[in-house]
Each structure stands twice: as structure tokens, then as C-alpha cells.
Amino acid sequence: MTVRTRFSPSPTGMIHLGNARAALFAALFAKKNHGVFILRIEDTDAVRSEERFVELLQDDLHWLGVNWQEGPGVDGAYGPYWQSQRQDIYQQYYRILEEKKLIYPCFCTDQELNLARKIQLSRGQAPRYTGTCRKLSASDIEKRLAAGQKPAWRFIVPVGTAIDFVDVVKGLQHFMSDDIGDFIVRRADGTAPFLFCNAIDDATMKITHVIRGEDHLANTPRQIMLLKTLELTVPHYGHLSLITGDDGSPLSKRHGSFSIHDVREKGYLPLAVMNYLGRLGHTCDTQELLDFDHLAEHFYLEKLSRSPARFDHSQLMYWQKTTVQMLDEAAMWRWLGEKVENQVPETMRSLFAETVKANVEFPHDAQMWAKIFFHENVVMEEAELNVIREAGEQFFVEAELAVDKYGIQLPAILADMKQTLGVSGKKLFMPLRIALTGKMHGPELAHIAELLGQKKMKHRLGQAVKLASGVV
């Protein structure tokens, strides 16, 4: 049996980290098992679906390194891959349900359904459809249709039936049909709701494993009943634990912006995000930075956590820093972009990239260092100014003299200052670094000297003399 997984987003907004993780896990599982990963666009919500979101979610998945073997742009045997183009398929299965008398028209209005739901909740009951229209006679139905009322159609849930299945993440799951109300399989406008078309598509596209968020767990017994009634193959289901913020609540906009589009805009590297998501709620047996194929080798359904996966920004930053360090020079400049490149003289680009790599997390960090190295003056905060004042005027006078003698030969400059001033360690390096860059921390001093050159070093040390003496 060929493993076939899918990701089926609705194009109603940007793809967020939770959806991206589900897509990644489904793609990794397919890759590990030499299977097929499918992208299916669930665009039956005509009011909210937008073509631009279809394009954006494809761009985001490609950026992340999640590619599909069937779907938009990649023809397969089970298309089309837009639900809006599969209405004839759904109609075929409606007819089967109708012939078996397993669906009935429902004329209940939204107001009536909301009122019934409120009453059930006030009694401590789980809200479910009470079966009001299931009791209508044929003549009642005819009268309502003649009056122009357009019904939705509901699936008749059998009484006293257990729905058990083994969730590949959560283990054995047990539901009773009596806790599930008759559910809509066809809207009043004739279109298929998620519950119906999602299940039909999984079966007709030969999906073997459905990996999705646990917010869909309550849908699964309904879809299993539907598929069994239609004598269609039921896939294996696996429901991923939700991602939570530091406060334990589901990750949302109040914790920050977590769409893949926004993550890209901030300058995160795709390999970093993929390695982070690949371990979010999944115990990976290596901490190496892995590409997609190698991450798939280390992916195991049985190592998916049943507990909520807490979003850990520090872990994401760990993978970001690790990925930055792995970039070669060409990749580094592609990531840094034109804003940085335009500030750095062409002859200095290799040295600049090598110098700042250990001190940048995002392109804007490199912009800051480019401004420090290739503009005339540095800007200091009060803490840095205090270090300059504490070092004293004579420190920087001697530093200027050493630069006059040795140019940018940092070891000689430091040895000279150490002998002349009688200082070493932090008291020697820190004031010098701050005078040259305005920062307490940063790249190696030797590289800083190379990037600045003798003339600019002397200029900045002269400015430090004035700051230390209180002239500026």
C-alpha cells in the first residue's frame, strides 16, 4: 500500500504555524514511507475564499521546503485538487445517501438552531441537533418546499452505535452516536460543507493517513460513520496536539504574529523554521540541523506528543542562529538582501559577511553593523558612554598613538597599550571595542580593525578622547 497524505487548507487567510506544522508532518511521513503528499484546496466557502490566499499559501509552503507530489501545478490521477471543482463527485454520493434514505431536509433557521444550542448549554448538555426536521412528514416537507423554503440536508446518525478508532497519535478513541446529532452534509445553497467534502475527498483521493490538528477530533467519528455508510475506505487518523503560548492557551495573535508570511518577512530562514516545527510536539532523536529529506528519516508518528506543544521562542532562535552559521557566503548575501549589500563596498563584502555572521540573527542586525562600519560616527547609549569615561582620556590617546605606529595590526596595538597603560583583559578590550563600534559586544576586534581601516579607527579614537574628557 502506498502511503498517501494530504494538507487541505481553506484559502481564507494566511497559513499559520499550526497549519504549517500539520503540513510538514504529513509531508515528512509521506517522504519517510516513499509515499505521496497531496495539496488540496478546500475552497467551498465562496464568500471567504480568495485566490490571493491560494497563491500565498503555496508560496509559503514552497519557502518552508514542503513540496507536494499532487495538487495545484502538479497533475495526478485523483484531481481536480480544488473542492470547488469537485461538486459532481459530491453529488454522486448525495444520490447514494438519498437512495438509501439516510439524509433528510432540514428547514431550521440559524436563529432556531442557536436558541436550541443555548438551551442545551444552560442544562449542562453538549450541544447537538435535536432532530426537529427528522420528524417531518412527506406532506410537511412538500408544503415547505412549495413555499420556497430551501433546506439543508442532514445525515441520519444511527442510535446506540459505538464509533471506535485508533488515533495514530492519541491512541484508542471511543465515541457514542447518541452524543452526536444529525449533521449537515449539504448546505441550503447546494454546496458541500467541510465535514462531507473533506471525508469524500480523502476517500476518493486514496488518502491513507490524515494528520491534522486535534481541533478536528470531534469531526472524525462523524466522518467515519459517513464513509462506512458509503462503503468508502476510512483512512488512519492522527490528531496533533495544539500549540500553546507561554500562558498555556492556544497560540494566537495575542502571543505575537505567527503566520508563515510574517515569519518570512521578519527574516527567519526556512531551514530554521522547518527544524523548529519538526521538533515542536515531536521528539526527534538528533539535534543536528537537517534538511527535509534527513528530517523525514528521523520522523516517527509514535514520537508525536499527546500533550500540548508549547511554543518556545528561544528554541526557534536557536535554530535561526544555527542556520545562519551554516550559510555560505552566497546564501548569506541572498538572505541579507540589497539594503545591506548597498551599504557595503564590494571589496569588503567577503570580510563583512565573515565578520558579522556570528553576531546577526536577522538581516536588520547586519544593517546595523553595516552602518557602524561604513558610516562616519558611532552612536552610544549611556552605559557605553560610562565605560568610555571610566577608561579615561589617556587610554584613547595611547590607543591613537598605537594605531599611528601599527596601523590595523591589532595584536601589536593591544600589546603596546597593555605595556604603556598597564591594563589587560576586559579593561583593555571593552573600552576599545566601544570606541570603535559603540557596542559592548560584537565581532572580533581584529576583523573590526580590518573593516574600519587605520583612518577611521583614528577618527573614532579621537572622538573617544573627547568623550572621555567631557569635551563632547
N, C-alpha and C positions, 0 to 999 in steps of 0.2 A: 504493500500500500504506500503510495506516495503521500508524504506529509504535505498538506496544503493549509496555509494560514492566511489571515487577511487583516487589513486595517480598513475600517469603514467609517470615515469621518463625515460629519454633516458640514457643508461649506457655509456655515452661518457666522463664522468669526475666525480669529487666529488660532492656530493649533498651540495648545499649552503643554507644559512639561509632562503632565499626567498622560495626555493622549500620546505624546511623543514617546514616552516610556513604553506604553502598550504596543505601539507600532514597532519600536525597536525590539522588544521581547519576542513579538510574533515573527519578525524578520530573522532574528538570531536563531529561534527554534527551527524555522524552516531551513536555514542555511546549515545548521548543525546536522540535520537529518536529510540533507541533499534533496530538500523539497522545494516548494514553490510558495512565494509570498505574493499576495494579491492586494492591490489598492482598489477599493470600491468606493465610489462617491455616493453617499446617501442624500440625494438632493430632492426628496419628495416634498419637502417643506418649501413650496414655491414662494411663499411670502418672505421667508428669511434667508433662503439660499441665494448666494451671489457668485457669479462667475469669477470675480476677482479673488475670492477666498479659495476657489478651486486651484487657481494658479499659485497663490501664495503658499498653500499647504504643500503643493508639490515641490515648490522651490525650497521650502523649509526642510522637507524630508530628504531631498537630494543633498542639501547643505549638511545635514546631520550624518549623511552616509547611509541612509536607509533607502534602498532601491528595490523596485518591485519587478517581478518577472511577468506579471499580467496586470493590466489596468490601463489607465489613460496613457496613450502613446505607445503601449506595448500590447499588441493584439494577442488574444488567447482563445481557447476553444469554448469558453463559457461566458463570453461577453453578451450584451454590452455591459460596461462597468459603471454606468450611471443608472441609478434606480429610476430616474425619470424616463428612461428609455426601455424599461422592463415591464411596463404596465400590462402588456399582452400575456406575459408569463404569470403575473399575479392573477389576472382574470381567469386563466385556465384553472388555477387552484381554487378560486372563488366558486367556480361552477361545480367542482367536485364537492366542496363543502355544502353547497346549496342542494345538490342532488342527494346527498346523504342526510339532508335536513339537520345539519349541525351548526347552522347560523340562523339568526333571525333579525328582523329590522327593529331598530331602537329609535324611538321618536323623542326620547327625553332631552330636554333643553339643558344647556350648561347651568342655568340657574337651579333647575330641579336637581341636577347631579351634585352641585355644590351644597345645596341645602341638606341632601341626604348624607353627604360626607360629614358635614358639621354635626349632625345629629349622632352619627356613629361615633365620632371622636368624643363628643360630650358624654357618651355612655361608656367610654373606655374601650370601644371596639375598633378593630382595624378597618379602615375604610375600604369598602368593596361594593361593586354594583349589586343591588338587591334583587335584580331580575324582574323589575316592573314590567317591561315590554315583552318579556318571555311569556307572560300570561295572556297576551292579546289574542283574540280570536281572529280567524281569517277575515271576517266581516269588519272588525275594528281596523285591521290593517288596510283593507280596501278603502274604507272611509277616509282614513288619514292620508293615504296616497292620493285619493281623488281630490282632497282639499289642498293638495300642493305641498304637503309636508315631505321633506326629503330625509329619509332615515340613514343613520349609520347602521352597520351590521355587526352583530356580536357573535362570538364563538360560544357555543354551549359547553360549559365546563361540567364534566361528569361529577356525580355526587359520590362522596365516600371513597375517593381514589387517592392512593399514595403515589407521589412522584419523587422517586429516589434517584440520585445520580452521584457519581464520584467526581468531585471537582478536582482537577489535576493540581490545584494549589491548596484548596481548603479541605480536601478530603470528602468523606461521605456527607451528602446533604439530603435532608428529608423535608418534604412539604406535603400538605394535605389539600386536596382540591376544594374542600369545604371552606378553606380560608381564602380562596381565590374567586373573585367574582367573574361573571361572564365578561370577556374583554372584547374591545372593538378590533375588528380585522379589516374593516373598510369604512372610510370616513363618508360623511354625507355627500361630499363632492366627488365621490368615486375613487379617490386616491387611497393608497395603502399606507397605514401608519407604520412606524418603526417596528413594532412588535411582530407584525405579519411579514413585511417585506424583508426584514433583516433575517428572519428564520428561513424563509423561502430561498433567498439568495444564497445563504450558507449551504443549504442542501443542494440546490441546483448547480452551484459552482464547485461542488465536491470538497467543501472545506472540511478538513479532518479535525482541526483544533481551533477553537475560538478562545483567544486570550484577550480579556478586556477587564475594565475596572469593576470593583465589587459593587458599585452603584447599579450595575446591571443584574446582580444576582437574583433579585425578585422577578426579573423578566424570564429567567431561564426555565422554571417549571412550566410557565405558560407556553414558551416556545417548544419545549419538549412534547407537551400534550398535542400541540398543533402539528408538529412534524410526524408524530406517531399516528395521528388520525389520518394524515395524508399519505401514510406509508412511505415517508421520506427518511433518509438516513439522518440520525441525530449525531452531531459532532461531539467531540470531547470538549468540555467547557473548563476554563480556568479563569478564576476571578482574582485580579490583582488587588492587594491591599491599597487603600487610598494613601496619597501623600499628604502629610500634615505639616503645619508650621511649627515653630518652637513652642507655641501655646497648646499644641495638641489638636487644634481644629483643622479641618480640611484646608489645604493650601488654596489661597485665594488672592485677589488683588490687594487686600489689606496687608498681606505679608510682603508685597512688592509686585513687580510685573514679571510674570513668568511665561509669557508666550515665547515660542522659539524665535519669532521675528524680533522681539525686543532683546532677547539674549544675543542674537546676531548683531543687532545694532550697537550693543554695548561693547562688542569686540571679543566676546568669548570665542574660542576656537572650537570648531565642530568635533574634533577628536577628544577634546577635554569634556565637552558636554556628553558625548556618547559614552566615554569611560565612566563618567559620574552616574548617568542614568542606568548604565549596565550593571551598576552595583547598588542602586537605590531600591532596597527591598529584595535584593538578590545577593546571596553570599558567593562571591567569586573566589576561586581558590588561588588567585595570583594578584599581586598588587602592581604588576607591570603595566605600563601604558600599552594598550593593544589596539590594533586596527580592527575593522569589522569582522573579518574572517577569523582572526585569532580570538576575538571576544566570543564569537559563536562557539568555538571549540571549548570554551570554559563556561558555557551557559547550560544550566540544568533546571528543568521545571521543579524538581524536588528540592531545589535550594532557594525557591521563592518563598519569602516570608509570609506568614498568615497575619502577622501584626502590622499595624500602620507603619509606613515608611516615613521617617521624619526628614524633612528637607534640611540639609546641613550645608550652609553656605561655605563654611571653612573647607569642607571636603571638595566642593565644586572648585574653590580657589586652588586647592592642592593640585587638582588635575589640570587646571588652567596653567599654573606655574610650570608644572611638569611638561606640559605640551609645548609651552613657549621655549623651554630649554632644548627641546628636541628639533626645533625648526632649523633648517639650513638657511643660508643667507638669502637665497632667492625667495623661499617661502616666508621668511621674516619680513622682507620688504613688501611682498604682496599683502601681508597682514597689516603692516604699519600704514600703508597707503600713501597717497600723494601728499596729504597735509604734512606728514613727517618728511617724506622724501624731498619735497621742495625746500625745506629748511636746511638740509644737509648738503654741503658741497660734494660733488660726485667723487672727488678724490678721497673723501673722508668716509664714504658710506660703509665700506667694509669694517673699518675700525670702529665707527659709531655703533653698528649693529653688534659687533663682538663686545663692545664696552658696556652697552646698556642692557643686554639680554637678561642678565641675572637680576636686573632692577626694574623690569617692566612687567606688568600684568595685563595691561590693555594698551592700545595704540595711543591713547591720550597721555599715558605715562611717558612714552617715547617723545611725544610732542613737547612735554615739559623739559626733558633732558636736551632736546634739540635747541630749545630756546635758551637754556642755560649755557650750552657750549658755543652756540653760534650767534648770540646777540651780545651786546657790549657789556652790560652790567648784570649783576645778580640782585635778587630781592631776598631779604632776610626777615624772618619773624623775630619776635623779642627774645626767644630762647637762644637762637643762634647769635644774635647781637650780644647777648650776655657773655657767651663764650669768647667772642672776639675781644670784648672789653677786658675780660679776665686774663686773657693771654697777654695783653698789653702791647703798646706801640712798638717796643723794641723787638718783640717776636717777629713782627711783619717787616720791620726794617731789615733784620737779618735774613729773613726769607727772600726779600728783594735782592739783597746782595748775593745770596747763594744762587739765585736764578741768573743774575748777571754773570756769575762765574761758570755755571754748569749748564746753562740753557734749560732743556727739559729732561735732563738726566736725573730722575727722581732719587735714586739711591744716593748719588753724590750730594744732592741738595739736602736730603734728610741727615746724612752723616755730618755734613758741615753744620747744620743747625743744632744737631744734638751736641756737638763738641762746643760750639760757641755759646749756646744758651743753657746747656746742662739739663735739657728736658728730653723725655723719651715717652714711648707708648702713646696713650690716649692724649696726653697733654701736648704731644708733638703733632700727631696726625689730625686730631679733631679740629683745632683752630685753622690748620692749613686747608683741610677739606672744605670747611665752611667759607673761608675767604675765597676759594676758587669756584665753589658751586652754590653757596648759600644754603647747603643742606648738611645735616649731621651724618646722614648715611647715603651711600651711593656706590658707584663703580670704584674700581681700584684706582688709587691715586696715580699710578704710573700711566694708565690709559687716559685719565683726566688731563695729565700734563701733555700727552701726545695730541689730544684733541684741541686743547686750548692754544698750544704753542707758546713760545717764550714771551712774545709781545703782550698777548692777552693775560698771561699769568702775571707779568709785572704790573699791568694796569690794575688787575683785581687786588693784588697785594698792596698796591699804593692806596686803593680805596679802603682796604682794611686798616692801614696805618691811620688814616683819617678817622675812621670809625672808632678805633681803639683810643685815639687821643681826644675824641669828643669834638673834632672839627666839623664832622658831618652830622 
